Amino acid sequence: DQLPVVLPEPTAVMALEQLQKNLGQFGALAAIALAMGSVSGELDRGTAALVLAQPATRPAFLVAKLAALAVVLATCTVLAVAVAWVYTAILFEPLPIGGWVVLAALAWLALLAWAAITFLASTATGSTTAAAGLGFVALIGLSILAVIPAIDHVLPTGLTLPSILIASGQAVDAGALATAVLGTVVLVAACVAGAVAAFARREL
């Protein structure tokens, strides 16, 4: 006789956790794919030189590129979260919309961090392939470091648990959330600053 396999009863929180897992994995890979050719592709095609021949500064060129990435990621994240909220409400129960809005914002910030890392690699190396490789290595490396709680709290991965708790209407450690948000913002800012510095020295 085979032993019966008892599966837990699906809940709205489980659906929420699966959404966050998909955003953290497939979303991160999509962010890397989106950012890997953002600058290197322009350099390869020679369009960067044409744009910068106009009255446009190099920092403005990079900021515009990153802003476009941020808008695309925000749009996709909002759509994914909205669809997930609808099917969760239909299949299980409607959870507070406000919490899901916060979830979308935190998920977007985490995806922006992976895009920013790849954006820096794209700018510094001038190679789409190298940028993709470095972005993927950074994703794996930081995910491994996130096993250490003290480090996880200042990485994009540290946004995962708070976002799930908020979206499911549970209490969240405000200090841990603030630390994760601040750490991720600093990471994005550092990548942008590094990209600007690297691009300033690059010949077009």
Disulfide bonds with the S-S distance in Angstrom:
none
